[in-house]
Amino acid sequence: MMPRPVHFEIHADDPQRAAAFYRSVFDWEIEKWEGPQEYWLVATGPEGTPGINGGLMRRMGGSGDAVIAYVCTVDVPSVYDHVERVTAAGGSVVMPRMAIPGIGWHAYCKDTEGNLFGIIENDPEAS
């Protein structure tokens, strides 16, 4: 069996601002965890559908030792529409929409906390 990602974490200077950003851009459900730590649970879609859920937490460490994380890519129905949603929600586009031939359209963005993430639209005709 091949290992697969099963969870992600978004580290944020302002977790509530980050939660508002991801709710606005992707319609994710983000709820504060009732446990002993400041942590938010992120549901990205209904159970039984492709994808993973994750968490959101306050960034740890200072400027030289802040958490460095993997870039997660989010499957979206339209990169064009979601680039607009990203900027409207206070994020930015780092690398504009580009074709990955035979796969689809891809862009890199940053959220309100400076975290890098990708968005991809399935389109085998992209070129």
trRosetta pair geometry for C-beta under 8 A, 3 or more apart (Angstrom, degrees):
i j d omega theta_ij theta_ji phi_ij phi_ji
5 8 6.8 23 175 -61 126 89
5 52 5.6 -98 119 -23 94 161
5 72 7.7 160 171 -115 165 102
6 52 5.7 179 -162 -131 24 126
7 52 6.0 -139 -77 168 25 122
7 53 6.8 -20 -117 85 70 61
7 54 5.2 127 -173 -109 64 67
7 55 7.0 14 -180 -1 109 93
8 42 7.8 -52 73 69 89 136
8 52 6.3 110 -11 102 94 122
8 54 3.7 -44 62 -100 70 144
8 55 7.6 -169 93 31 48 59
8 70 7.6 -106 -129 72 99 106
8 72 4.9 7 -124 -66 156 150
9 54 5.8 -161 -71 -180 37 109
9 55 4.9 -14 -111 70 82 90
9 56 7.1 160 -161 -90 64 26
9 57 6.1 -12 -170 14 114 108
9 69 6.8 -131 76 -124 85 148
10 18 6.1 179 130 165 127 138
10 22 7.3 -173 2 -52 173 146
10 42 7.2 70 10 -37 115 156
10 54 6.8 93 -13 122 85 133
10 55 7.4 -157 26 101 70 46
10 56 4.6 -16 63 -112 101 79
10 57 7.5 151 77 24 54 60
10 111 7.4 18 -161 28 129 163
10 113 7.5 121 166 48 99 145
10 115 6.0 144 -153 100 89 178
11 57 6.1 -27 -110 73 62 82
11 58 7.5 14 -158 131 71 20
11 59 4.2 88 162 -99 101 75
11 60 7.1 -88 -144 13 126 69
11 66 7.4 155 129 174 145 97
11 67 4.7 156 -59 64 168 131
11 69 6.4 160 3 -21 114 136
11 113 7.3 -164 103 139 56 146
11 115 6.9 147 58 -84 69 127
12 15 4.7 133 76 -86 125 53
12 17 7.1 -173 174 67 131 86
12 18 3.7 -95 -110 -26 155 150
12 56 6.2 7 3 -175 125 98
12 57 7.3 156 28 82 81 32
12 58 6.6 -69 73 -117 69 37
12 59 5.8 -151 68 -33 15 93
12 111 7.8 -63 -103 106 106 132
12 112 7.9 36 -143 81 113 88
12 113 4.2 -112 -130 -86 76 157
12 115 7.3 -65 -84 -23 73 128
13 58 7.6 41 -142 -154 20 72
13 59 5.4 -25 -70 20 53 126
13 113 5.4 168 16 -137 83 96
13 114 8.0 49 -7 18 115 107
14 17 3.9 34 109 20 119 118
14 18 6.4 153 88 -17 65 85
14 112 7.4 -59 63 117 110 117
14 113 6.8 -162 40 -90 72 99
15 18 5.5 -56 -143 40 34 112
15 19 6.1 39 157 -23 68 103
15 38 7.1 177 11 152 160 107
15 40 6.1 160 174 -8 122 126
15 56 5.5 132 -149 137 99 107
15 57 6.7 -41 -97 -163 129 13
15 58 5.5 -75 -36 -72 117 66
16 19 5.6 -47 -145 33 32 114
16 20 6.5 35 153 -19 62 103
17 20 5.7 -53 -152 35 32 112
17 21 6.5 37 148 -23 63 104
17 90 7.9 -71 178 87 103 155
17 112 5.3 -113 142 108 108 146
17 113 7.3 138 93 -60 108 89
18 21 5.5 -51 -151 32 34 116
18 22 6.5 23 157 -10 68 105
18 56 5.9 179 105 -162 125 132
18 111 6.1 56 -134 144 86 137
18 112 6.0 -152 -90 59 58 103
18 113 5.1 -5 -85 -28 114 126
18 115 7.8 50 -130 14 124 130
19 22 6.2 -60 -146 42 30 102
19 23 6.2 32 155 -20 65 108
19 30 4.3 -162 -148 111 101 149
19 40 5.8 -91 -87 168 125 172
19 56 6.0 163 -75 88 86 166
20 23 5.8 -54 -144 37 29 112
20 24 6.2 28 157 -19 64 111
20 89 7.6 180 126 -164 79 104
21 24 5.9 -65 -152 38 25 109
21 25 6.2 8 161 -8 66 113
21 89 4.9 118 -140 149 68 122
21 90 6.2 -94 -103 59 106 105
21 91 6.2 103 -160 -49 125 105
21 111 5.2 112 128 -163 153 101
21 112 4.7 -157 -65 -3 145 114
21 113 8.0 -144 22 -10 155 86
22 25 5.9 -56 -131 44 32 103
22 26 5.7 -26 -174 35 70 108
22 28 5.0 -27 144 40 103 127
22 30 6.3 91 82 -43 118 140
22 42 7.0 -25 125 -134 154 124
22 56 7.6 -153 18 -77 149 141
22 111 7.2 -13 -59 -127 85 135
23 26 7.6 -81 -123 59 11 67
23 27 6.7 33 -169 -125 51 24
23 28 6.0 -103 -92 60 49 70
23 29 7.8 64 -111 -99 92 24
23 30 5.9 -105 -62 18 99 113
24 85 6.8 179 136 180 82 97
24 88 7.4 -138 154 101 125 95
24 89 4.1 153 97 -108 135 124
25 82 6.5 70 -174 -157 93 87
25 85 4.7 130 -130 131 66 112
25 86 5.6 47 -120 -84 129 58
25 89 5.1 -93 -55 7 92 158
25 91 7.1 14 -72 3 142 139
26 44 7.1 -26 142 -140 135 84
26 74 6.3 -78 -103 180 140 155
26 76 7.6 -107 -112 -96 90 104
26 82 7.7 33 -82 -135 73 118
28 42 5.6 4 162 -166 135 91
28 43 6.5 163 -170 77 81 51
28 44 5.4 -30 -117 -105 108 56
29 42 7.5 145 81 -158 54 43
29 43 4.3 -9 62 57 104 108
30 40 5.2 28 180 160 96 126
30 41 7.1 172 -148 82 51 47
30 42 5.2 -7 -103 -104 86 71
30 43 7.6 -160 -71 25 42 68
30 56 6.3 13 -150 9 124 138
31 40 6.5 165 82 -159 27 80
31 41 5.5 -14 62 55 83 95
31 43 8.0 18 7 -1 99 105
32 39 7.6 118 -159 83 60 43
32 40 5.3 -50 -98 -102 47 79
32 41 7.9 87 175 13 4 77
33 37 7.2 11 82 72 129 77
33 39 4.3 -9 27 86 134 92
33 40 6.3 -155 -14 -101 84 21
33 41 5.4 106 -72 -30 91 94
33 55 7.7 -3 -39 -134 132 112
35 39 6.4 -8 58 46 113 121
37 57 7.5 -9 142 -128 117 117
38 57 6.8 116 103 -146 77 76
38 58 5.6 24 100 -8 128 116
39 55 5.7 -16 -174 -170 101 124
39 56 7.3 145 -165 73 54 51
39 57 5.2 -17 -112 -93 74 96
40 55 6.4 145 77 -163 54 67
40 56 4.1 -16 62 58 110 101
40 57 7.2 -168 23 -68 75 49
41 53 7.3 13 178 162 85 120
41 55 6.0 -38 -108 -105 43 77
42 53 5.9 173 93 -172 68 75
42 54 4.6 -10 61 70 120 74
42 55 5.9 -169 8 -88 96 19
42 56 5.7 95 -48 -25 117 96
43 53 5.2 -19 -112 -123 48 122
44 51 5.2 -122 98 150 124 135
44 52 6.9 45 31 83 137 39
44 53 5.6 -166 9 -100 89 59
44 54 7.3 44 -32 11 115 89
44 74 7.7 -140 -153 -130 133 106
45 49 4.9 -83 132 75 127 130
45 51 5.2 78 31 58 128 147
46 49 5.2 76 69 -2 81 120
50 75 7.6 21 103 28 116 154
51 75 7.2 -120 -85 31 107 115
54 72 7.9 -90 -50 -63 158 170
57 60 7.8 -8 125 -27 115 96
59 66 5.8 0 173 -153 116 108
59 67 6.2 -143 -150 25 76 105
59 113 7.1 167 -42 -176 127 129
60 66 7.2 148 84 -141 46 57
60 67 5.7 67 52 -35 85 108
61 64 7.8 -113 164 75 106 51
61 65 4.1 -122 -164 105 122 79
61 66 4.4 -180 89 -95 111 36
61 67 6.1 149 22 -32 126 61
62 65 5.7 47 49 41 74 85
62 66 6.6 -105 92 -54 22 79
63 66 6.4 -12 -130 -23 19 112
69 115 7.6 -5 55 -141 122 109
71 108 7.6 -24 -166 -131 144 107
71 116 5.2 -45 -110 108 111 101
71 117 6.1 171 -163 -113 81 39
71 118 5.9 73 151 -15 113 98
72 117 5.7 -17 68 -134 74 97
72 118 7.2 -145 109 36 36 82
73 106 7.6 -29 -146 -139 130 106
73 117 7.0 158 -96 178 38 73
73 118 3.5 -26 -108 78 89 113
73 119 6.8 178 -163 -81 74 16
73 120 5.4 33 167 -9 120 114
74 117 6.5 28 -8 159 105 120
74 118 7.0 172 18 91 63 58
74 119 5.2 -25 66 -109 90 70
74 120 7.3 165 79 23 40 73
75 119 8.0 139 -103 -161 9 62
75 120 5.8 -38 -105 73 55 89
75 121 7.8 116 -163 -98 60 33
75 122 6.9 15 -152 -29 106 99
76 79 6.2 123 75 -78 121 49
76 81 7.6 -154 154 70 124 96
76 82 4.6 -25 179 -33 165 152
76 119 5.0 0 3 -171 129 109
76 120 7.0 140 25 65 79 35
76 121 5.7 -51 79 -79 78 80
77 81 7.4 -6 83 47 87 134
77 121 6.7 32 152 -128 18 99
78 81 3.8 58 94 15 122 109
78 82 6.3 156 89 -11 66 86
78 121 5.8 39 -119 -106 21 141
79 82 5.9 -66 -144 45 30 105
79 83 6.1 39 157 -27 68 103
79 97 5.0 130 123 -115 129 110
79 104 7.9 143 -30 150 124 101
79 105 4.3 -127 11 114 143 116
79 106 6.8 -132 -104 -91 149 10
79 107 5.3 135 -170 -1 118 112
79 119 5.5 147 -121 112 81 109
79 120 7.0 -14 -78 -135 113 18
79 121 4.4 -112 -25 -13 90 119
80 83 6.1 -52 -151 27 25 111
80 84 7.1 23 151 -13 58 104
80 97 6.3 3 -77 -74 65 159
80 105 7.7 -6 -32 129 77 158
81 84 5.8 -59 -161 35 35 112
81 85 6.5 33 146 -19 68 106
82 85 5.1 -46 -142 37 44 115
82 86 6.2 54 153 -27 68 97
82 107 7.9 175 88 51 101 128
82 119 5.1 -154 104 -175 142 162
83 86 5.6 -46 -149 29 32 116
83 87 6.8 23 156 -10 62 104
83 93 5.6 28 -152 -87 103 128
83 96 7.4 47 -133 -142 150 69
83 97 6.3 -85 -42 -47 148 104
83 107 5.7 1 -82 84 112 171
83 109 7.1 -170 -119 -78 67 126
83 119 7.4 -156 -61 57 70 144
84 87 6.2 -60 -151 40 30 103
84 88 6.1 30 154 -19 66 112
85 88 5.6 -57 -142 40 30 113
85 89 6.1 22 160 -15 65 112
86 89 6.2 -68 -151 40 24 104
86 91 4.1 -71 179 74 83 125
86 92 7.3 -99 141 19 109 7
86 93 6.6 109 94 -66 137 77
86 109 4.7 -78 -157 -154 158 153
86 111 7.9 -102 -150 -99 94 53
86 119 7.8 -134 -50 -20 133 144
87 90 7.9 114 -173 -19 30 8
87 91 6.3 -91 -79 72 33 70
87 92 6.7 61 -102 -108 77 39
87 93 6.7 -35 -61 -23 106 96
89 112 7.4 -98 132 -47 87 109
90 112 4.7 26 110 -92 118 107
91 109 5.5 46 147 166 130 114
91 110 5.7 -179 -166 90 89 54
91 111 5.0 -51 -105 -124 115 33
91 112 6.0 -85 -77 -50 69 60
92 109 6.6 167 88 -161 41 75
92 110 4.9 1 56 51 90 100
93 96 5.7 51 154 -88 133 63
93 107 6.2 -42 -146 174 103 124
93 108 7.5 109 -168 85 60 54
93 109 5.4 -44 -107 -105 50 81
94 108 4.4 -55 68 109 109 101
94 109 6.0 172 6 -111 88 19
94 110 5.6 90 -47 -27 112 94
94 116 6.4 -18 -2 -125 162 98
95 98 6.9 -42 149 -7 102 122
95 107 6.1 -175 91 -158 72 59
95 108 4.1 48 33 35 101 105
96 107 5.9 -39 -176 -125 25 109
97 105 5.4 0 -165 -179 100 113
97 106 7.3 144 -146 73 52 31
97 107 4.7 -42 -80 -66 53 114
98 105 7.1 154 74 -154 28 66
98 106 5.9 -34 63 66 79 81
98 107 7.0 132 10 -84 72 62
99 104 7.8 -143 -146 130 59 23
99 105 6.1 -41 -99 -100 53 67
99 106 7.9 108 -138 20 9 81
99 126 4.1 -178 -143 162 96 99
99 127 5.4 50 161 144 157 3
100 103 4.0 -30 105 58 110 122
100 104 6.0 8 53 57 100 51
100 105 7.4 180 15 -93 80 16
100 106 5.4 46 -22 -6 115 122
100 120 7.7 -19 18 -137 135 111
100 126 6.3 40 54 100 50 136
101 126 6.3 -144 -106 99 33 78
101 127 5.0 47 -111 -112 92 70
102 124 5.7 -4 -160 -154 46 70
102 126 7.4 -87 10 60 19 83
103 106 7.8 9 105 -37 119 114
103 120 7.6 -46 143 -168 108 124
103 122 7.5 -87 168 -130 56 57
103 123 7.7 41 111 61 38 56
103 124 7.1 24 -78 -104 10 51
103 126 6.6 -51 68 53 54 126
104 120 5.5 93 91 176 129 89
104 121 4.9 -162 175 90 120 54
104 122 4.6 -94 -78 -122 142 20
104 123 4.2 106 -124 30 73 71
104 124 7.3 -20 -64 -52 70 34
104 126 5.1 114 -143 -7 19 145
105 120 6.9 162 84 -153 49 53
105 121 4.4 2 53 49 98 107
105 123 5.8 24 -12 30 88 127
105 126 5.4 -168 -55 -115 69 143
106 118 6.2 -12 -166 -172 99 113
106 119 7.1 163 -150 84 51 50
106 120 4.8 -9 -101 -103 82 83
106 121 7.7 -152 -66 23 44 68
107 118 7.0 159 83 -153 41 65
107 119 5.4 -6 57 55 88 94
108 116 6.1 -5 -176 -166 108 99
108 117 7.4 164 -153 86 64 31
108 118 5.4 -39 -99 -97 67 73
109 116 7.5 153 83 -150 37 53
109 117 5.9 -24 65 66 83 79
109 118 7.6 139 19 -108 75 24
109 119 6.5 23 2 -7 119 108
110 114 5.7 -16 -173 -144 124 32
110 115 6.4 146 -153 69 71 36
110 116 5.7 -36 -94 -90 77 54
110 117 7.6 132 -106 18 29 73
111 114 7.3 -46 66 22 68 19
111 115 4.8 0 32 54 109 94
111 117 6.7 43 -34 6 99 118
123 126 4.4 93 95 -40 105 100
